[in-house]
């Protein structure tokens, strides 16, 4: 498997901002990268290169690998929003999880990954998949499926930072299940991992931004039409479907 070079560049930015250039140079030396060759954004790096880079960060900063990935997950939101993705992230949903059949931020994570990989970068990579459930005790269960085992701490960092930065709430995440299975594919064996998170709201401030019981009202406009073709819409939202008042299918995403 390969990774888009953006991941390497964002790891570099995190280390430079938190620890400085001297530490980053030590990371490069330990991992065997030549300075300037480790962060080419449009280059595809092998997974082994990325893991080696993170392992070097772990050793030199004296954090374990899970702590590094979680720290990276939080920084990833900060960095991407700085780069101009702020409006996209905020427009995904007014809440972390909407009630019943409505779509919240967590429900739209698959579409976000698909849009970035396939539409923006034309990378055609296979990203992770997410499924979200609302629990009777007011918590959220998030299912995370991936073909890259061990990266689940990124999810913890991302969700905490999105909750804080976008929805102005504090949440805690605990792992309630983690399983792996071997899948035979044309390119060989693939290990798939399923991690189950329980997400809990900490405190009562802005509680409606956690799970909204009523969908947010959409302001009326004199220009109620979408300025993109139906094909672009199906590509941007690959898992969507639209039904009319008679429950007839009107439109669906390219992956359905």
VEXDREN-2710 file (C-alpha; in Angstrom, 1 decimal):
% VEXDREN-2710
k/r/px/py/pz
1/UNK/0.0/0.0/0.0
2/UNK/1.0/3.6/-0.5
3/UNK/0.3/6.9/1.2
4/UNK/-0.1/10.3/-0.2
5/UNK/2.8/12.6/0.6
6/UNK/0.5/15.1/2.4
7/UNK/0.7/12.8/5.4
8/UNK/4.4/13.1/5.6
9/UNK/4.3/16.9/5.2
10/UNK/1.7/17.3/7.9
11/UNK/3.8/15.1/10.3
12/UNK/6.8/17.3/9.5
13/UNK/4.7/20.5/10.3
14/UNK/3.6/19.0/13.6
15/UNK/7.1/18.2/14.7
16/UNK/8.6/21.5/13.5
17/UNK/5.9/23.5/15.4
18/UNK/6.1/21.4/18.6
19/UNK/9.7/20.5/18.8
20/UNK/11.7/22.5/16.3
21/UNK/14.0/21.8/13.3
22/UNK/16.8/20.1/15.3
23/UNK/14.5/17.3/16.5
24/UNK/13.0/16.8/13.0
25/UNK/16.5/16.5/11.6
26/UNK/17.2/13.7/14.1
27/UNK/14.0/12.0/13.0
28/UNK/15.1/12.1/9.3
29/UNK/18.5/10.8/10.2
30/UNK/17.1/7.9/12.2
31/UNK/14.5/7.0/9.5
32/UNK/17.0/7.3/6.6
33/UNK/15.3/10.1/4.8
34/UNK/17.2/12.8/3.0
35/UNK/16.0/16.3/4.0
36/UNK/13.5/17.6/1.5
37/UNK/12.7/14.2/0.1
38/UNK/10.5/13.1/3.0
39/UNK/7.6/15.5/2.4
40/UNK/6.9/15.7/-1.3
41/UNK/3.1/16.3/-1.2
42/UNK/2.2/14.7/-4.6
43/UNK/4.5/11.7/-4.1
44/UNK/3.3/8.3/-3.1
45/UNK/5.2/6.8/-0.2
46/UNK/5.1/3.1/0.9
47/UNK/3.3/2.4/4.2
48/UNK/6.6/1.1/5.5
49/UNK/8.2/4.5/4.9
50/UNK/5.4/6.3/6.9
51/UNK/5.6/3.7/9.7
52/UNK/9.4/4.2/9.9
53/UNK/9.0/7.9/10.1
54/UNK/6.4/7.7/12.9
55/UNK/8.6/5.1/14.7
56/UNK/11.5/7.5/14.6
57/UNK/9.3/10.3/16.0
58/UNK/8.2/7.9/18.8
59/UNK/11.7/7.0/19.8
60/UNK/13.1/10.5/19.7
61/UNK/10.2/12.2/21.5
62/UNK/9.8/9.3/24.0
63/UNK/6.2/8.9/23.2
64/UNK/4.7/5.5/22.3
65/UNK/3.4/5.0/18.7
66/UNK/-0.3/5.3/19.8
67/UNK/0.4/8.7/21.4
68/UNK/2.2/9.9/18.3
69/UNK/-0.7/9.0/16.0
70/UNK/-3.3/10.5/18.4
71/UNK/-1.3/13.7/18.6
72/UNK/-1.1/13.7/14.8
73/UNK/-4.9/13.2/14.5
74/UNK/-5.5/16.4/16.5
75/UNK/-3.0/18.4/14.6
76/UNK/-4.3/17.1/11.2
77/UNK/-7.6/19.0/11.8
78/UNK/-5.8/22.2/12.8
79/UNK/-3.4/22.0/9.8
80/UNK/-6.1/21.2/7.2
81/UNK/-8.3/24.0/8.4
82/UNK/-5.4/26.4/8.2
83/UNK/-4.8/25.3/4.6
84/UNK/-8.3/26.3/3.5
85/UNK/-10.4/23.3/4.4
86/UNK/-12.1/25.2/7.3
87/UNK/-15.3/25.9/5.4
88/UNK/-15.6/22.4/4.1
89/UNK/-15.2/20.8/7.5
90/UNK/-17.7/23.2/9.1
91/UNK/-20.3/22.7/6.3
92/UNK/-20.5/19.0/6.8
93/UNK/-23.0/19.3/9.6
94/UNK/-24.1/21.6/12.4
95/UNK/-23.7/18.8/14.9
96/UNK/-21.4/15.8/15.6
97/UNK/-24.4/13.4/15.3
98/UNK/-27.9/14.2/14.3
99/UNK/-30.9/12.3/15.6
100/UNK/-32.4/9.2/13.9
101/UNK/-32.1/9.2/10.1
102/UNK/-30.4/12.6/9.7
103/UNK/-26.8/13.0/8.9
104/UNK/-24.3/14.4/11.3
105/UNK/-20.5/15.1/11.0
106/UNK/-19.6/11.5/12.0
107/UNK/-22.1/10.1/9.4
108/UNK/-20.4/12.0/6.6
109/UNK/-16.8/10.9/7.2
110/UNK/-16.9/8.3/4.4
111/UNK/-18.0/10.9/1.9
112/UNK/-15.3/13.3/3.1
113/UNK/-12.6/10.7/2.6
114/UNK/-13.9/9.9/-0.8
115/UNK/-14.2/13.5/-1.9
116/UNK/-10.6/14.3/-0.8
117/UNK/-9.0/11.1/-2.2
118/UNK/-10.9/10.8/-5.5
119/UNK/-12.2/14.3/-6.4
120/UNK/-9.5/16.7/-5.0
121/UNK/-6.3/14.7/-5.3
122/UNK/-7.5/12.1/-7.9
123/UNK/-5.5/9.6/-5.8
124/UNK/-7.9/6.7/-6.1
125/UNK/-6.9/5.4/-2.7
126/UNK/-9.0/3.2/-0.4
127/UNK/-9.7/5.1/2.8
128/UNK/-11.2/3.9/6.0
129/UNK/-15.0/3.5/6.6
130/UNK/-17.1/4.7/9.5
131/UNK/-20.5/3.7/10.9
132/UNK/-22.2/5.7/13.7
133/UNK/-24.9/4.8/16.2
134/UNK/-26.8/6.8/18.8
135/UNK/-27.1/5.0/22.2
136/UNK/-29.9/5.2/24.7
137/UNK/-27.5/6.5/27.4
138/UNK/-26.7/9.6/25.4
139/UNK/-23.4/8.4/24.1
140/UNK/-22.3/7.7/20.5
141/UNK/-20.9/4.4/19.2
142/UNK/-18.5/4.9/16.2
143/UNK/-17.3/1.9/14.2
144/UNK/-14.0/2.3/12.3
145/UNK/-13.0/-0.1/9.6
146/UNK/-9.6/0.1/7.9
147/UNK/-7.1/-1.9/5.9
148/UNK/-4.2/-0.3/7.8
149/UNK/-4.2/-1.7/11.4
150/UNK/-2.9/0.3/14.3
151/UNK/-3.9/3.8/13.1
152/UNK/-7.1/4.0/15.2
153/UNK/-5.5/6.6/17.6
154/UNK/-5.7/9.1/14.7
155/UNK/-9.5/8.8/14.9
156/UNK/-9.4/9.8/18.6
157/UNK/-7.3/12.8/17.9
158/UNK/-9.4/13.9/15.0
159/UNK/-12.8/13.5/16.7
160/UNK/-11.6/15.4/19.9
161/UNK/-10.2/18.3/17.9
162/UNK/-13.2/18.5/15.6
163/UNK/-15.5/18.5/18.6
164/UNK/-13.5/21.2/20.3
165/UNK/-12.7/23.4/17.3
166/UNK/-15.9/23.1/15.2
167/UNK/-18.7/22.2/17.6
168/UNK/-17.3/23.9/20.8
169/UNK/-17.7/20.8/22.9
170/UNK/-15.4/18.5/24.8
171/UNK/-15.7/14.7/24.3
172/UNK/-14.0/11.6/25.6
173/UNK/-13.4/8.5/23.5
174/UNK/-12.9/5.0/24.9
175/UNK/-12.3/1.8/22.9
176/UNK/-14.9/-0.9/23.6
177/UNK/-13.8/-3.4/20.9
178/UNK/-11.0/-4.1/18.5
179/UNK/-10.8/-7.1/16.1
180/UNK/-8.7/-8.0/13.1
181/UNK/-9.3/-10.5/10.2
182/UNK/-7.3/-11.7/7.3
183/UNK/-8.8/-11.1/3.8
184/UNK/-7.5/-12.7/0.6
185/UNK/-7.4/-10.2/-2.3
186/UNK/-5.9/-10.2/-5.8
187/UNK/-2.8/-8.5/-4.6
188/UNK/-2.4/-10.9/-1.7
189/UNK/-3.4/-11.0/2.0
190/UNK/-4.9/-7.9/3.6
191/UNK/-5.4/-7.4/7.3
192/UNK/-8.6/-5.5/8.1
193/UNK/-9.2/-3.9/11.5
194/UNK/-12.5/-3.0/13.1
195/UNK/-12.3/-0.7/16.1
196/UNK/-15.4/0.4/18.1
197/UNK/-15.3/3.7/20.0
198/UNK/-17.7/5.0/22.6
199/UNK/-17.9/8.8/22.4
200/UNK/-19.2/10.7/25.5
201/UNK/-20.0/14.4/25.9
202/UNK/-18.0/16.0/28.8
203/UNK/-20.1/18.7/30.5
204/UNK/-23.4/20.2/29.3
205/UNK/-22.2/23.2/27.3
206/UNK/-23.5/23.2/23.7
207/UNK/-25.0/19.8/24.2
208/UNK/-27.1/20.2/21.0
209/UNK/-23.8/20.2/19.1
210/UNK/-23.2/16.7/20.3
211/UNK/-26.5/14.9/19.4
212/UNK/-29.2/17.2/18.0
213/UNK/-32.7/16.0/18.6
214/UNK/-34.2/18.2/15.8
215/UNK/-32.4/18.8/12.5
216/UNK/-31.2/22.3/12.1
217/UNK/-33.5/24.5/10.0
218/UNK/-32.3/25.3/6.5
219/UNK/-32.8/29.0/5.7
220/UNK/-35.0/29.7/2.7
221/UNK/-33.4/31.2/-0.3
222/UNK/-34.7/32.6/-3.6
223/UNK/-32.0/30.6/-5.3
224/UNK/-32.8/27.1/-4.3
225/UNK/-30.8/25.2/-6.8
226/UNK/-27.4/23.5/-6.8
227/UNK/-24.6/25.0/-8.9
228/UNK/-23.1/21.7/-10.1
229/UNK/-24.0/18.9/-12.5
230/UNK/-25.7/15.8/-11.3
231/UNK/-22.6/13.8/-12.1
232/UNK/-20.4/16.1/-10.0
233/UNK/-22.9/15.8/-7.2
234/UNK/-22.9/12.0/-7.4
235/UNK/-19.1/12.0/-7.3
236/UNK/-18.8/14.5/-4.4
237/UNK/-21.4/12.6/-2.3
238/UNK/-20.8/9.0/-3.4
239/UNK/-22.9/7.4/-0.6
240/UNK/-26.0/9.7/-0.8
241/UNK/-29.4/8.8/-2.1
242/UNK/-32.5/11.1/-2.6
243/UNK/-36.1/10.0/-2.5
244/UNK/-39.2/12.0/-3.4
245/UNK/-42.4/12.3/-1.4
246/UNK/-43.6/9.0/-2.9
247/UNK/-40.4/7.2/-1.7
248/UNK/-39.2/6.8/-5.3
249/UNK/-35.4/6.9/-5.8
250/UNK/-34.5/10.2/-7.5
251/UNK/-30.7/10.2/-7.3
252/UNK/-27.8/8.2/-5.7
253/UNK/-24.1/8.4/-5.3
254/UNK/-21.6/6.7/-7.6
255/UNK/-20.7/4.1/-4.9
256/UNK/-24.3/2.9/-4.4
END
